[in-house]
Amino acid sequence: MSATLISDIKTTFKDKFNAEPLLIFSPGRINIIGEHTDYNDGFVFPAAIDKGIAAAIQKSDNAVCVAHAVNMDETIEFSLDALKPSKEGSWENYVLGVVAELQNRNKTVGNFNIAFVGDIPSGAGMSSSAALENSVVYGLNELFDLGLTKEEMIFISQKAEHNYVGVNCGIMDQYASMFGIEDHALLLDCRSIEAKPYKIDFENHELMLINTNVKHSLSDSAYNDRRSACENISSLLNVKALRDATKADLETIKDQVSPENYQKALYVIEENERAENASKAMEAGDINLLGELIYSSHNGLSKQYKVSCEELDFLVDQAKESNYVTGARMMGGGFGGCTINLIEKGKAAAFETKVSKAYKEKFNKDCSVYSVKLSDGTKVVN
Ligand code: GLA
């Protein structure tokens, strides 16, 4: 968590609203493995990171609420009794959506001012959206004594994304951002919403992110389409979610689904197994197995689930060519954003040099490399 980010947002808030704010830091996340399994009630393996959203928030006596996004240098005013979604793709919907979901649950919030700033590039697949939603719900819960549990808060954040942003996301991002534990990744069962923390201190390896710096359009509709395809197959199989299906079950309906959707469901069943196997590999300290599972995850995301893109595939191929990268895959929803790499300690600089050059030559644009620190979840930082 960046101390400068927090002190900057405090100053911005005081300058703009002339009041002492409550300060919240809400982190983004990485995900080691278990992609597109969350909305199938399966397993994911995320961790909160030291990058995210710093928000300053306080009650207001004015007739409207004001929200200021520092990164965009945009300010909006809105009335609590006339909430409606703003234009598609705007940051405003994350804020408005959370307030609307609180109202849907008959939680009374009064007028407030909020300013926020983030250090996660949007579209990086590191959940700046969940971080923002969580910062808003957490701040409002504190300010207006709403008595919400953290679990209730993450479902409010998720619903905001469904109803105001239009992405029918699972619960991974909001969970990881809210419940993160320093130095740990969380093996989360997305059905029971119970997680087992794993201390991440590989003997000879570390995690490294590489951002393609692209986000292809239509990713939201592609995401929702995949979720529907999974749900349709679950109904055909007469199970609650694909988490309950085996590969043998899937065979029984193979002729009733398109080959593309068969592959997608197969991917989900296999990825769910991989996430559980990854936790076992970690327990056994088997870094090579963990790496293989991560590479297989990418293969499935790219070839079966079809949520990768040329830039992500290129970065993973670069990793495969470098024998010191034990595993690499695209991370998050896909169609751009980052790869996560499990790399031997001491090799990050060499890999960065190699990949940056190759990526620039191939796509005539830069990729960005981040090292991350696994961190605590959403909290007050005054
Ligand atoms: C996005 C969604 C998550 C999850 C991932 C894919 O980040 O918000 O709920 O589905 O994609 O694993």
Residues whose N, C-alpha, C, O or C-beta is under 5 A from the ligand:
A	BS01	GLA	G34 E35 H36 T37 D38 C169 G170 I171 M172 D173 G332 G333
